[in-house]
Amino acid sequence: MSSDFSGDKNTFVSRGQDYYPHIYPRFSWTHLKKLAPTTQVTPRAGGQFYWNKIRSAVDSQAGSLFVGMFDECDEGTAIAPMSDDPPNSPSGWGQFVTNEGKPSHWWMMLTGEAHDILTRARPNGQPLPGVDQLLRKYGSSCCGTLTSNTSLTRNARLTSSYDAQK
Protein backbone atom coordinates (compact mmCIF):
# COMPACT_ATOMS: atom_id res chain seq x y z
CA MET A 1 0.00 0.00 0.00
CA SER A 2 1.15 3.50 -0.70
CA SER A 3 0.31 6.76 0.99
CA ASP A 4 -1.74 7.74 -2.07
CA PHE A 5 -5.17 6.66 -0.87
CA SER A 6 -6.98 7.83 -4.02
CA GLY A 7 -4.57 5.96 -6.29
CA ASP A 8 -4.84 2.83 -4.15
CA LYS A 9 -8.64 3.05 -4.17
CA ASN A 10 -8.67 3.29 -7.96
CA THR A 11 -6.47 0.21 -8.19
CA PHE A 12 -8.75 -1.81 -5.90
CA VAL A 13 -11.94 -0.64 -7.66
CA SER A 14 -10.46 -1.55 -11.07
CA ARG A 15 -9.99 -5.09 -9.72
CA GLY A 16 -13.52 -5.26 -8.30
CA GLN A 17 -12.24 -5.25 -4.71
CA ASP A 18 -13.32 -3.28 -1.66
CA TYR A 19 -10.85 -0.72 -0.37
CA TYR A 20 -10.15 0.12 3.27
CA PRO A 21 -7.44 2.77 3.66
CA HIS A 22 -5.13 1.90 6.54
CA ILE A 23 -4.84 4.76 9.02
CA TYR A 24 -2.58 4.70 12.07
CA PRO A 25 -1.28 7.26 14.57
CA ARG A 26 2.42 6.44 14.22
CA PHE A 27 4.79 3.69 13.18
CA SER A 28 8.14 2.34 14.29
CA TRP A 29 10.22 -0.79 13.82
CA THR A 30 12.42 -0.01 16.83
CA HIS A 31 11.05 -2.82 19.03
CA LEU A 32 10.64 -5.56 16.45
CA LYS A 33 14.04 -5.00 14.87
CA LYS A 34 15.78 -3.95 18.11
CA LEU A 35 16.91 -0.63 16.66
CA ALA A 36 18.20 2.39 18.54
CA PRO A 37 15.26 4.48 19.83
CA THR A 38 15.39 7.27 17.25
CA THR A 39 16.58 5.40 14.15
CA GLN A 40 13.20 4.61 12.59
CA VAL A 41 10.18 6.43 13.99
CA THR A 42 7.23 8.27 12.50
CA PRO A 43 6.30 10.72 15.27
CA ARG A 44 2.72 10.99 16.53
CA ALA A 45 3.06 14.80 16.60
CA GLY A 46 0.29 15.16 19.18
CA GLY A 47 -2.20 13.55 16.82
CA GLN A 48 -1.46 15.62 13.71
CA PHE A 49 0.06 12.66 11.82
CA TYR A 50 -3.06 10.55 12.52
CA TRP A 51 -5.40 13.43 11.74
CA ASN A 52 -3.70 13.97 8.36
CA LYS A 53 -4.07 10.25 7.59
CA ILE A 54 -7.76 10.38 8.51
CA ARG A 55 -8.45 13.40 6.33
CA SER A 56 -6.54 12.01 3.33
CA ALA A 57 -8.23 8.62 3.60
CA VAL A 58 -11.70 10.19 3.74
CA ASP A 59 -10.78 12.43 0.78
CA SER A 60 -10.20 9.24 -1.24
CA GLN A 61 -13.98 8.61 -1.03
CA ALA A 62 -13.45 5.24 0.62
CA GLY A 63 -16.53 3.90 2.35
CA SER A 64 -14.59 2.43 5.27
CA LEU A 65 -11.31 2.96 7.10
CA PHE A 66 -9.05 0.34 8.64
CA VAL A 67 -7.64 1.61 11.94
CA GLY A 68 -4.42 -0.15 12.77
CA MET A 69 -4.07 -1.18 15.46
CA PHE A 70 -6.01 -1.07 18.68
CA ASP A 71 -3.29 -2.53 20.90
CA GLU A 72 -0.13 -2.95 18.84
CA CYS A 73 2.32 -1.16 21.13
CA ASP A 74 5.42 -2.84 19.69
CA GLU A 75 5.03 -0.92 16.40
CA GLY A 76 3.75 2.25 18.05
CA THR A 77 0.43 2.12 16.20
CA ALA A 78 -1.79 1.52 19.24
CA ILE A 79 -4.90 3.64 19.74
CA ALA A 80 -5.76 1.86 23.00
CA PRO A 81 -5.81 4.10 26.07
CA MET A 82 -2.30 4.50 27.46
CA SER A 83 -0.41 6.50 30.05
CA ASP A 84 2.38 9.01 29.83
CA ASP A 85 4.44 6.69 32.03
CA PRO A 86 5.57 3.80 29.80
CA PRO A 87 7.99 1.12 31.02
CA ASN A 88 11.67 1.57 30.36
CA SER A 89 12.87 0.09 27.10
CA PRO A 90 15.63 -2.53 27.09
CA SER A 91 19.08 -0.99 27.05
CA GLY A 92 20.13 0.28 23.65
CA TRP A 93 17.02 -0.46 21.61
CA GLY A 94 13.31 0.14 21.39
CA GLN A 95 11.17 3.04 22.46
CA PHE A 96 7.74 3.15 24.07
CA VAL A 97 5.58 6.09 23.10
CA THR A 98 3.65 8.32 25.44
CA ASN A 99 0.51 10.36 24.92
CA GLU A 100 2.63 13.49 24.70
CA GLY A 101 0.60 14.98 27.56
CA LYS A 102 -2.76 14.20 25.94
CA PRO A 103 -5.54 12.32 27.80
CA SER A 104 -5.15 8.54 28.00
CA HIS A 105 -7.95 8.01 25.45
CA TRP A 106 -6.78 10.73 23.01
CA TRP A 107 -6.35 8.29 20.11
CA MET A 108 -9.80 6.79 20.73
CA MET A 109 -11.34 10.27 20.67
CA LEU A 110 -9.60 11.07 17.37
CA THR A 111 -10.85 7.75 16.01
CA GLY A 112 -14.36 8.79 17.07
CA GLU A 113 -13.86 11.99 15.10
CA ALA A 114 -12.73 9.89 12.10
CA HIS A 115 -16.05 8.09 12.37
CA ASP A 116 -17.91 11.40 12.41
CA ILE A 117 -16.03 12.64 9.35
CA LEU A 118 -16.63 9.38 7.50
CA THR A 119 -20.36 9.46 8.26
CA ARG A 120 -20.50 13.17 7.42
CA ALA A 121 -21.52 14.18 10.95
CA ARG A 122 -18.42 16.40 10.94
CA PRO A 123 -16.95 18.13 7.89
CA ASN A 124 -13.59 16.95 6.63
CA GLY A 125 -10.86 19.55 6.30
CA GLN A 126 -11.06 21.03 9.78
CA PRO A 127 -7.90 21.35 11.87
CA LEU A 128 -6.96 18.82 14.53
CA PRO A 129 -9.48 19.24 17.36
CA GLY A 130 -8.25 20.45 20.71
CA VAL A 131 -8.17 18.41 23.90
CA ASP A 132 -10.82 20.55 25.62
CA GLN A 133 -13.17 20.25 22.65
CA LEU A 134 -12.93 16.46 22.62
CA LEU A 135 -13.18 16.09 26.39
CA ARG A 136 -16.42 18.09 26.30
CA LYS A 137 -17.74 15.73 23.64
CA TYR A 138 -16.46 12.37 24.91
CA GLY A 139 -15.89 12.93 28.61
CA SER A 140 -12.91 11.91 30.68
CA SER A 141 -13.07 8.23 29.72
CA CYS A 142 -13.78 6.75 26.39
CA CYS A 143 -15.07 5.25 24.03
CA GLY A 144 -17.22 2.16 24.01
CA THR A 145 -15.84 -1.18 22.99
CA LEU A 146 -13.44 -1.05 20.07
CA THR A 147 -11.36 -4.15 19.47
CA SER A 148 -8.31 -5.15 17.46
CA ASN A 149 -8.51 -4.55 13.73
CA THR A 150 -11.31 -2.01 14.03
CA SER A 151 -12.83 -0.64 10.83
CA LEU A 152 -14.94 2.47 10.50
CA THR A 153 -17.70 2.45 7.89
CA ARG A 154 -19.93 5.12 6.39
CA ASN A 155 -23.04 3.35 7.73
CA ALA A 156 -22.04 4.49 11.24
CA ARG A 157 -21.22 0.97 12.39
CA LEU A 158 -17.94 -0.07 13.91
CA THR A 159 -16.79 -3.44 12.64
CA SER A 160 -13.79 -5.54 13.49
CA SER A 161 -12.20 -8.89 12.71
CA TYR A 162 -13.59 -10.05 16.07
CA ASP A 163 -17.13 -9.28 14.87
CA ALA A 164 -16.52 -11.35 11.75
CA GLN A 165 -15.53 -14.37 13.85
CA LYS A 166 -18.82 -14.42 15.79
C-alpha positions as CSV (number, residue, x, y, z in Angstrom):
1,M,0.0,0.0,0.0
2,S,1.2,3.5,-0.7
3,S,0.3,6.8,1.0
4,D,-1.7,7.7,-2.1
5,F,-5.2,6.7,-0.9
6,S,-7.0,7.8,-4.0
7,G,-4.6,6.0,-6.3
8,D,-4.8,2.8,-4.2
9,K,-8.6,3.1,-4.2
10,N,-8.7,3.3,-8.0
11,T,-6.5,0.2,-8.2
12,F,-8.8,-1.8,-5.9
13,V,-11.9,-0.6,-7.7
14,S,-10.5,-1.6,-11.1
15,R,-10.0,-5.1,-9.7
16,G,-13.5,-5.3,-8.3
17,Q,-12.2,-5.2,-4.7
18,D,-13.3,-3.3,-1.7
19,Y,-10.8,-0.7,-0.4
20,Y,-10.2,0.1,3.3
21,P,-7.4,2.8,3.7
22,H,-5.1,1.9,6.5
23,I,-4.8,4.8,9.0
24,Y,-2.6,4.7,12.1
25,P,-1.3,7.3,14.6
26,R,2.4,6.4,14.2
27,F,4.8,3.7,13.2
28,S,8.1,2.3,14.3
29,W,10.2,-0.8,13.8
30,T,12.4,0.0,16.8
31,H,11.0,-2.8,19.0
32,L,10.6,-5.6,16.5
33,K,14.0,-5.0,14.9
34,K,15.8,-3.9,18.1
35,L,16.9,-0.6,16.7
36,A,18.2,2.4,18.5
37,P,15.3,4.5,19.8
38,T,15.4,7.3,17.2
39,T,16.6,5.4,14.1
40,Q,13.2,4.6,12.6
41,V,10.2,6.4,14.0
42,T,7.2,8.3,12.5
43,P,6.3,10.7,15.3
44,R,2.7,11.0,16.5
45,A,3.1,14.8,16.6
46,G,0.3,15.2,19.2
47,G,-2.2,13.6,16.8
48,Q,-1.5,15.6,13.7
49,F,0.1,12.7,11.8
50,Y,-3.1,10.5,12.5
51,W,-5.4,13.4,11.7
52,N,-3.7,14.0,8.4
53,K,-4.1,10.3,7.6
54,I,-7.8,10.4,8.5
55,R,-8.4,13.4,6.3
56,S,-6.5,12.0,3.3
57,A,-8.2,8.6,3.6
58,V,-11.7,10.2,3.7
59,D,-10.8,12.4,0.8
60,S,-10.2,9.2,-1.2
61,Q,-14.0,8.6,-1.0
62,A,-13.4,5.2,0.6
63,G,-16.5,3.9,2.4
64,S,-14.6,2.4,5.3
65,L,-11.3,3.0,7.1
66,F,-9.0,0.3,8.6
67,V,-7.6,1.6,11.9
68,G,-4.4,-0.2,12.8
69,M,-4.1,-1.2,15.5
70,F,-6.0,-1.1,18.7
71,D,-3.3,-2.5,20.9
72,E,-0.1,-2.9,18.8
73,C,2.3,-1.2,21.1
74,D,5.4,-2.8,19.7
75,E,5.0,-0.9,16.4
76,G,3.7,2.2,18.0
77,T,0.4,2.1,16.2
78,A,-1.8,1.5,19.2
79,I,-4.9,3.6,19.7
80,A,-5.8,1.9,23.0
81,P,-5.8,4.1,26.1
82,M,-2.3,4.5,27.5
83,S,-0.4,6.5,30.0
84,D,2.4,9.0,29.8
85,D,4.4,6.7,32.0
86,P,5.6,3.8,29.8
87,P,8.0,1.1,31.0
88,N,11.7,1.6,30.4
89,S,12.9,0.1,27.1
90,P,15.6,-2.5,27.1
91,S,19.1,-1.0,27.1
92,G,20.1,0.3,23.6
93,W,17.0,-0.5,21.6
94,G,13.3,0.1,21.4
95,Q,11.2,3.0,22.5
96,F,7.7,3.2,24.1
97,V,5.6,6.1,23.1
98,T,3.7,8.3,25.4
99,N,0.5,10.4,24.9
100,E,2.6,13.5,24.7
101,G,0.6,15.0,27.6
102,K,-2.8,14.2,25.9
103,P,-5.5,12.3,27.8
104,S,-5.2,8.5,28.0
105,H,-7.9,8.0,25.5
106,W,-6.8,10.7,23.0
107,W,-6.4,8.3,20.1
108,M,-9.8,6.8,20.7
109,M,-11.3,10.3,20.7
110,L,-9.6,11.1,17.4
111,T,-10.8,7.8,16.0
112,G,-14.4,8.8,17.1
113,E,-13.9,12.0,15.1
114,A,-12.7,9.9,12.1
115,H,-16.0,8.1,12.4
116,D,-17.9,11.4,12.4
117,I,-16.0,12.6,9.3
118,L,-16.6,9.4,7.5
119,T,-20.4,9.5,8.3
120,R,-20.5,13.2,7.4
121,A,-21.5,14.2,11.0
122,R,-18.4,16.4,10.9
123,P,-17.0,18.1,7.9
124,N,-13.6,16.9,6.6
125,G,-10.9,19.5,6.3
126,Q,-11.1,21.0,9.8
127,P,-7.9,21.4,11.9
128,L,-7.0,18.8,14.5
129,P,-9.5,19.2,17.4
130,G,-8.2,20.4,20.7
131,V,-8.2,18.4,23.9
132,D,-10.8,20.6,25.6
133,Q,-13.2,20.3,22.7
134,L,-12.9,16.5,22.6
135,L,-13.2,16.1,26.4
136,R,-16.4,18.1,26.3
137,K,-17.7,15.7,23.6
138,Y,-16.5,12.4,24.9
139,G,-15.9,12.9,28.6
140,S,-12.9,11.9,30.7
141,S,-13.1,8.2,29.7
142,C,-13.8,6.7,26.4
143,C,-15.1,5.3,24.0
144,G,-17.2,2.2,24.0
145,T,-15.8,-1.2,23.0
146,L,-13.4,-1.1,20.1
147,T,-11.4,-4.1,19.5
148,S,-8.3,-5.1,17.5
149,N,-8.5,-4.6,13.7
150,T,-11.3,-2.0,14.0
151,S,-12.8,-0.6,10.8
152,L,-14.9,2.5,10.5
153,T,-17.7,2.4,7.9
154,R,-19.9,5.1,6.4
155,N,-23.0,3.4,7.7
156,A,-22.0,4.5,11.2
157,R,-21.2,1.0,12.4
158,L,-17.9,-0.1,13.9
159,T,-16.8,-3.4,12.6
160,S,-13.8,-5.5,13.5
161,S,-12.2,-8.9,12.7
162,Y,-13.6,-10.0,16.1
163,D,-17.1,-9.3,14.9
164,A,-16.5,-11.3,11.7
165,Q,-15.5,-14.4,13.8
166,K,-18.8,-14.4,15.8
